[in-house]
Amino acid sequence: MSFYTNKIYPWILDNTDPKELAALRLSNLKDTKGEILEVGIGTGANLPFYPKEIKRITAVEPSESMHQRAQIKAYKNNITIDWYQGKGESLKFSDDSFDTVVSSGLLCSVDDVDKVLNEMYRVLKPGGKFYFLEHGISKNKKIRKLQIRFNRVNNVIACGCNLTRNIENHIRNSAFEIIEVFHVETFAGINKLYPPVHGTATKKSI
């Protein structure tokens, strides 16, 4: 599986992103500012959509094979990446370090969603914003049945990605306070199994 994980799957990620996601990425990232941490940057799919004034971000990613693809996108978009290899469950940063935290297509595949959310909350400054663009269990009963049916296969093909996690509930049950959240159930074809949930949450100022 190492060749598939290191070579084939990153290529799949870069070449199968639904076109509709571009508009969601742009909308989701338009207000990002200050010291930015993106957890699970992957191949850098978000990098073309950060505001033009963003010139540097900190990125955490466990897969070294994703690094080269992300660096190419960073170079094309004039962004410097401070790269850290690691997992979201254990972020190597001090408390209250970042103005903005971003996750995109991350929470479906981490080992412990709640631990990752707790770590992101910890390193976010009070008053800072958490911007998420994830996918999870559908609100449509027919799609939900398909997600449950194919989840095990998807988990293998997509390197640990789960179709059935209720991401909104995880965020609501964390220390974050949700500002806004949106569910998109209009994708077609196979992408119906990956309905986006996106929005903004915050860490309250004391």
Buried (B, 14 or more C-beta within 10 A) or exposed (E): EEEEEEEEBBEBBBEEBBEBBEEBBBBBBEEBBEBBBBBBBBBBBBBBBBEEEBEEBBBBBBBEBBBEBBBBBBEEBEBEBEBBEEBBBEBEBEEBBBBBBBBBBBBBBBEEBBBBBBBBBBBBBEEBBBBBBBBBBBEBEEBBEBBEEBBEEBBEEBBEBBBBBEBBEBBEEBBBEBEEBBBBEEBEEEBBBBBBBBBBBBBEEE
